Amino acid sequence: MKINLFKHSTIFRHVLSTSVAIVLSVVVSSCANLGNAVNQKGITTSDLDKPNTVVYLTRHAEKQPTKIKDPELSAKGEETAKRLATYLQNSHLDVIYSTPFKRTRNTAKAVANQQDKDITELFLPAHEMARLITDMHSGQTILVVGHSNTTPALITQLGVSDKIEIAEDQFGELFIVTLNKGSVVSFKRVAY
């Protein structure tokens, strides 16, 4: 009996390549499942690869000393707003939020102009603003310009445990909250 080795080697190569493809498929599938393994804190390893959400929060700059309800920034406040823009120039903001007042809008304006972004005006309770940030802006970089009472409240609602107070005459501070999956990764307080 004569055996055609070429014919059998072709069949053997086909069976081998099919087997290798099946084995590779199983290995890749297993690796994908391992990539989503859950650690002791309930965070999957794939979650660790998700980008952080960075939230910059500041109180508006100094306003003009007047009794009107919605004052403009003072000359000193305008300078503070420019320093904020300089500090954030490499931050690559995705969104800028401000309360609907001249002093907050004008504090955010130099940053918005520099980064070619619009200012979205919102005045939400701190817990709703925190939910908006964690639900709508995961993995993004955000600036929120608020007030001496709203900024600390929002920082707390984002999960920072440090007690934050901003005095009535205190301006030019930036609070940086870094989140991953809604949990605080880091918190910094810097002057600008």
C-alpha positions in Angstrom: 0.0 0.0 0.0 1.3 3.4 -1.1 0.7 6.5 1.2 0.7 9.9 -0.2 2.7 11.9 2.4 1.9 15.3 0.7 -1.8 14.6 1.0 -1.6 13.5 4.6 0.7 16.4 5.6 -1.8 18.9 4.2 -4.6 17.3 6.3 -2.3 17.2 9.3 -1.4 20.9 8.9 -5.2 21.8 8.6 -6.0 19.8 11.7 -3.1 21.4 13.6 -4.0 24.9 12.6 -7.7 24.4 13.5 -6.6 22.9 16.9 -4.3 25.9 17.5 -7.0 28.3 16.6 -9.4 26.6 19.1 -6.8 26.6 21.8 -5.9 30.3 21.2 -9.6 31.2 21.3 -10.0 29.5 24.7 -6.8 31.1 26.0 -7.9 34.6 24.9 -11.4 34.1 26.3 -9.9 33.0 29.7 -7.5 36.0 29.7 -10.4 38.4 29.1 -12.2 36.8 32.0 -9.1 37.1 34.2 -8.9 40.8 33.2 -12.2 41.3 34.8 -11.3 39.4 38.0 -12.7 41.0 41.2 -10.2 42.0 43.9 -11.0 42.0 47.7 -12.4 45.5 47.5 -14.9 44.5 44.8 -13.1 46.5 42.1 -12.5 44.6 38.9 -9.0 44.8 37.5 -10.5 46.2 34.3 -11.9 49.1 36.4 -8.4 50.0 37.5 -7.6 50.8 33.9 -10.4 53.3 33.6 -9.2 56.9 33.5 -9.5 59.1 36.5 -12.0 61.9 36.8 -10.3 65.1 37.9 -12.4 67.8 39.4 -11.0 71.3 40.0 -13.1 73.4 42.3 -12.6 77.0 43.3 -14.5 79.8 44.8 -15.1 82.9 42.7 -12.4 85.5 42.8 -12.8 88.7 44.8 -15.9 90.7 44.0 -16.4 94.5 44.0 -17.3 95.9 47.4 -20.9 96.8 46.7 -24.3 96.1 48.0 -25.8 95.0 44.7 -26.9 91.4 44.4 -24.7 90.3 41.5 -21.5 92.3 41.6 -18.6 92.1 39.1 -15.1 91.1 40.0 -12.8 93.7 41.5 -9.5 94.5 39.8 -7.8 92.2 42.2 -10.4 89.5 41.4 -9.7 89.9 37.7 -6.0 89.3 38.4 -6.9 86.2 40.4 -9.0 84.9 37.6 -6.0 85.3 35.2 -3.8 83.4 37.6 -6.4 80.6 37.6 -6.2 80.4 33.8 -2.4 80.2 34.0 -2.5 77.5 36.6 -5.0 75.4 34.5 -3.4 76.1 31.1 -2.3 72.5 30.7 -5.3 70.8 32.3 -7.2 70.0 29.1 -10.6 70.6 30.6 -13.6 68.8 29.1 -16.2 71.0 30.8 -16.4 74.2 32.9 -19.3 74.8 35.3 -20.2 78.0 37.0 -23.1 79.2 39.1 -25.2 81.9 37.2 -23.5 84.9 38.8 -21.2 87.5 37.3 -18.4 86.8 39.9 -18.3 83.0 39.1 -18.7 83.4 35.4 -16.0 86.0 35.2 -13.7 83.9 37.3 -14.1 81.0 34.8 -14.0 83.3 31.7 -10.2 83.5 31.4 -9.9 79.7 31.6 -12.8 79.2 29.2 -11.2 81.7 26.7 -7.8 80.1 27.0 -9.1 76.5 26.5 -11.8 77.5 23.9 -14.6 76.1 26.1 -18.1 77.2 26.9 -19.1 77.9 30.5 -22.2 75.9 31.6 -24.2 77.7 34.2 -25.8 75.5 36.9 -26.9 76.1 40.4 -27.6 72.6 41.8 -27.6 71.3 45.4 -24.2 69.8 46.2 -25.4 66.2 46.1 -27.0 66.6 42.7 -23.9 68.3 41.3 -21.7 65.5 42.7 -24.0 62.9 41.0 -23.9 64.8 37.7 -20.1 64.8 37.9 -19.8 61.1 38.7 -22.5 60.0 36.3 -21.9 62.3 33.3 -18.2 63.1 33.4 -16.4 59.9 34.3 -12.9 60.0 33.1 -13.0 63.7 32.3 -11.4 66.8 33.7 -13.8 69.4 35.1 -13.7 72.9 36.5 -16.4 74.0 38.9 -16.5 77.7 40.0 -18.7 78.2 43.0 -19.0 80.1 46.3 -17.6 79.9 49.8 -20.5 77.7 50.9 -21.2 75.6 47.7 -17.5 74.6 47.0 -16.9 72.9 50.4 -20.3 71.2 50.2 -19.6 69.8 46.8 -16.1 68.6 47.9 -17.8 66.7 50.7 -20.4 65.2 48.4 -17.7 64.0 46.1 -16.4 61.9 49.0 -13.5 64.0 50.5 -13.5 63.5 54.3 -11.3 66.6 55.1 -13.4 69.4 56.6 -13.1 72.4 54.2 -14.0 76.0 55.2 -13.5 79.0 53.0 -13.5 82.4 54.9 -15.4 85.3 53.4 -12.1 87.1 52.5 -10.4 84.0 51.2 -9.8 83.8 47.4 -7.4 82.1 45.0 -7.5 78.5 46.3 -8.0 75.5 44.1 -9.2 72.1 45.4 -8.4 69.1 43.2 -10.4 65.9 43.7 -9.4 62.9 41.7 -12.0 60.1 41.4 -12.0 56.6 40.0 -15.4 54.9 39.6 -16.8 57.6 41.9 -14.3 57.0 44.8 -11.7 59.5 45.9 -8.2 58.6 44.8 -6.6 61.9 45.9 -7.3 65.3 47.2 -5.1 68.4 47.0 -5.6 72.0 48.0 -3.3 74.6 46.3 -3.1 78.4 46.1 -3.0 80.0 42.6 
